[in-house]
Amino acid sequence: MKLLAWLTETFIATFGITRPRPEQQRTAQFLIGGFLLAVILLVAAVTTFLLFEIHAGH
């Protein structure tokens, strides 16, 4: 949960969007943080796959 909270705070600070109300904060952390974590993992997986394919010589 701390990772999602950190990702959410970083996103809010970077793009300057309005902070969620305290009662919406947990939902926002799941939505924003979860989406950002999924994108980061997807990029890492694609990069790893492409590097493996380049190294394998295909």
C-alpha positions as a Python dict, from the first residue, in 0.01 Angstrom:
ca = {
    (1, 'M'): (0, 0, 0),
    (2, 'K'): (292, 234, 67),
    (3, 'L'): (409, 188, -293),
    (4, 'L'): (67, 285, -429),
    (5, 'A'): (53, 585, -194),
    (6, 'W'): (398, 698, -308),
    (7, 'L'): (310, 655, -677),
    (8, 'T'): (-12, 850, -627),
    (9, 'E'): (161, 1134, -442),
    (10, 'T'): (432, 1150, -709),
    (11, 'F'): (172, 1162, -986),
    (12, 'I'): (-30, 1433, -811),
    (13, 'A'): (281, 1642, -741),
    (14, 'T'): (417, 1601, -1095),
    (15, 'F'): (99, 1688, -1284),
    (16, 'G'): (-47, 1927, -1028),
    (17, 'I'): (-391, 1772, -1019),
    (18, 'T'): (-633, 1838, -735),
    (19, 'R'): (-573, 1618, -433),
    (20, 'P'): (-855, 1379, -349),
    (21, 'R'): (-1065, 1439, -41),
    (22, 'P'): (-960, 1232, 262),
    (23, 'E'): (-1252, 992, 218),
    (24, 'Q'): (-1155, 937, -147),
    (25, 'Q'): (-782, 906, -89),
    (26, 'R'): (-778, 525, -57),
    (27, 'T'): (-979, 480, -377),
    (28, 'A'): (-755, 724, -561),
    (29, 'Q'): (-445, 538, -443),
    (30, 'F'): (-582, 210, -578),
    (31, 'L'): (-687, 359, -911),
    (32, 'I'): (-398, 596, -986),
    (33, 'G'): (-126, 397, -813),
    (34, 'G'): (-250, 66, -951),
    (35, 'F'): (-263, 201, -1305),
    (36, 'L'): (86, 352, -1281),
    (37, 'L'): (227, 32, -1132),
    (38, 'A'): (69, -172, -1413),
    (39, 'V'): (217, 58, -1677),
    (40, 'I'): (563, 44, -1517),
    (41, 'L'): (551, -336, -1501),
    (42, 'L'): (429, -358, -1861),
    (43, 'V'): (712, -137, -1984),
    (44, 'A'): (965, -342, -1786),
    (45, 'A'): (825, -668, -1928),
    (46, 'V'): (830, -544, -2288),
    (47, 'T'): (1181, -405, -2247),
    (48, 'T'): (1306, -731, -2097),
    (49, 'F'): (1145, -931, -2376),
    (50, 'L'): (1294, -711, -2647),
    (51, 'L'): (1641, -722, -2491),
    (52, 'F'): (1616, -1100, -2467),
    (53, 'E'): (1512, -1126, -2831),
    (54, 'I'): (1797, -900, -2945),
    (55, 'H'): (2045, -1099, -2740),
    (56, 'A'): (1910, -1431, -2871),
    (57, 'G'): (1962, -1309, -3229),
    (58, 'H'): (1610, -1354, -3358),
}
